[in-house]
Amino acid sequence: MAAQSFNVLCTLCLVIIYFLPICLAFGGDLKPIPAPPSYVCDPKLWEARGVNMAEMGYCDKSLPYDVRAKDLVDRMTLKEKAQQMGDRASGIPRLGLPDYKWWSEALHGVSHFGYGAFFTEIVPGATSFPTVILTTAAFNQSLWNAIGKVVSTEARAMYNLGQAGLTFWSPNINPVRDPRWGRITETSGEDPFVVGVYGVNYVRGLQDVEGQEHAEDPGSRPLKVAACCKHYAAYDLDLWQDVNRFTFDALVTEQDMVETFVRPFEMCIKDGDVSSVMCSYNQVNKIPSCADPILLKQTIREEWKLNGYIISDCDAIEMIHNDTKINWLGVDLDCGVNYPNALENSVRQGKVNEADVDTSLKYLYTVLMRLGFFDGSPSFMSLGKNDICTDKHIDLAVEAAREGIVLLKNLDATLPLNPDAFKTLAIIGPHANATTAMIGNYEGNPCRYVSPLSGFSAFGEVIYEQGCPGVKCPNDTLILQATEAAKQADATILVVGTDLSIEGEGLDREDLLLPGLQKDLVEQVANASKGPVILVVMTAGGVDISFAKDDNKIKGILWVGHPGQEGGRAIADVVFGKCNPGGRLPLTWYTADYVDKLPMTSMQLRPFEEKGYPGRTYKFFNGSTVYPFAYGLSYTSFDYKVTTPTNVSIPIKLNNTQHCRELELTDTSVQQPCPSVVVNDLTCEDKIAWEVEVQNTGDKDGSEVVIVYSQPPDGIVGTPFKQVVGFERVFVAAKQSQKVNFELNACKSLNIVDGRGYTLLPSGLHKIMLGTSSEQIDVNVSFTS
């Protein structure tokens, strides 16, 4: 009884020590200041409890994190262990462990999703950046990293104020296989390399502590916050017809798995050093992703060397446990209650080895130690309310939206509009006054909203008409008023598109059309308009707007994704030339009939000839499109010139343990003496380096995205038409030029994946292509014994 009273008293002390500074910081007339967060191994806490902290090995800073984590776990009872393995860990007062909520989100800003982060009067909002699909369209790696840094700064500030955790389950790095997928807004598009590069940069922005980005032992590297790459693997269907993500069995070839579905995760772990991975709801070839020993233990742990923990998608463990009676899955943390409720009995019944539980807990506590949860993080303790929603952060949100916006059409060089010539603007459409639609999902409370209506109001007199009674535009009752507004204005801006009621988590699209009668609205307003019509498309996925593309009354078309809290400001800045659009589509925009040709459940990326299914993505689809992958115009024009040799030879001498492999060819008469070698058998030290001069031949400053593709030797069956292997965004002043240097690793950039899942380097003539330019570099790979 005395021990129980002592524990209650200790808990009360912890509560007072933790919350008293916050209360004082915001009470009376005192100036608000951030209260330093409590941490497990704070000597003052142990002194208040009357316990000698020196006796606790897990608080000994001289020991490695893994040794400290083992000491902590070894002190726990089995019941206590089980209670720490759900996303709402209950804590262990006798060991000084407080409750901890693992689930926070930071997809494009600190989110209110999950239990870890929340908003109050103290912190009413955080910077809300464009959703990921638009930010990706900027093709700017430094921008992606910078956004991650801002988000983690605001997250740390909120943690200091008691309004966030330190573990954030972002980003989503699933490549987009099908244009109907509802979660496209969260992703980086259809190319697995681009998705992986985005993930690496964003994760590094979230996690890296300046000056300690790399360590000989990655497991000892401190973290600013902990990121999570999700959803592993082959997850890209939510709810299509009667098929849902919870029960869907993704039948995937090993070729597609290696080449597309898991490649971003490999990059995120190896290059981004992410500290957690979330497994997905779906099955892959009849095995639940969260119960697949090959995907989890063999691949993530043994091959890729994850320094962190594996988390299930929420309640996925419960579903697996109920359906298959699997008790131990190789997942370290359950987003749910199955582990806390069932693990103790499972161990006692001999179904689960307690040593496996111990191993998982050590992964978890090592991450928390790296975050300063045990020792504090002095370099971040000064962060507080004044570091959230700063002018600098809001300016970056504007810049991200500007850089991502894609100019799809500019007939007669109508754009940019001159504010002196176009003083009255009709702003029309279901998204003309958008606010919440601009911030997509996994959103937080933004610092503020700048709607399109507000953004354009800064450039002239505005006449506003909604045009549709909601984004689904079920009737034409508001179209007449919209046409009347267009008749009065010098220019008309139509803002159409989708929101989370059309495409979102748990909701895939049935078609690729504008919702309801939005097309009718566009056509009738365009016919009535006195001045030029600019169509602004606010969607995540592509839509078939061929009618607008071909309509000469519609002079310009912009795709703006879901552009974040500052979206209206960014859109208006682009339309009026305050900035020059340079974004590129990270997705293929298919014609509407594409979805009639294959079901969403077909996972194969290459054409499925037996069933007449076309290929998927720019790598395997050669049919007509509305706009191709990487399409995007500018208010100026650019030329490329390669200023280094354009013919490169890579002779590779093989030893007696490196063996040649045959390739399936369309013409066997052109078989090379040594067709290919497995990449993992090579040293992979060969580089391809060159310099390209980007010339701005127009009269406006602008940014150009130089996208580098590789094309494999001709005649190999099943290879992609081309694949992205590098890109850089470069700003070039009018009539000026900038030089850009590229260096590619031959193994990484010239490899192919064969039908058996081997990653191979083929011999023969490879081509390196620069965007749509005619400039290319020929690379001849040969093998000799």
Buried (B, 14 or more C-beta within 10 A) or exposed (E): EEEEEBBEEBBEBBEEBBEEBBEEBBEEEEEBBBBBBBBBBBEEBBEBBEBEBEEBBBBBEEBBBBBBBBBBBEBBEBEBBBBBBBBBBBBBBBBBBBEBBBBBBBBBBBBBBBEBBBBEEBBEBBBBBBBBBBBBBBBBBEBBBBBBBBBBBBBBBBBBBBBBBBBBBBBBBBBBBBBBBBBBBBBBBBBBBBBBBBBBBBBBBBBBBEEEEEEEEBBBBBBBBBBBBBBBBBBBBBBBEEBBBBEBBBBBBBBBBBBBBBBBBBBBBBBBBBBBBBBBBBBBBEBBBBBBEEBBBEBBBEBBEBBBBBBBBBBBBBBBBEEEEBBBBBBBBBBBBBBBBBBBEBBEEEBBEBEBBBBBBBBBBBBBBBBBBBBBBEBBBBBBBEBBBBEEBBEBBBBBBBBBBBBBBBBEEBBBBEBEEBEBBBBBBBBBBBBEBBBBBBBBBBBEBBBBBBBBBBBBEBBBBBBBBBBBBEEBEBBEBBBBBBBEBBBBBBBBBBBBEBBBBEBBBEBBBBBBBBBBBBBBBBEBBBBBBBBBBBBBBBBBBBEBBEBEBBBBBBBBBBBBBBBBBBBBBBBBBBBBBBBBBBBBBBBBEBBEEBEBBBBBBBBBEEEEBBBBBBBBBEEEBBBBBBBBBBBBBBEBBBEEEEEBEBEBEBEEEBEBBEBEBEEEEEBBEBBBBBBEBBEBEBEBEBEBBBBBEBEBBBBBBBBBBBBBBEBBEBBBBBBBBBBBBBBBEEEEBBEBEBEBBBBBBBBBBBEEEBBBBBBBBBBBBBBEBEBBBEBBBBBEE
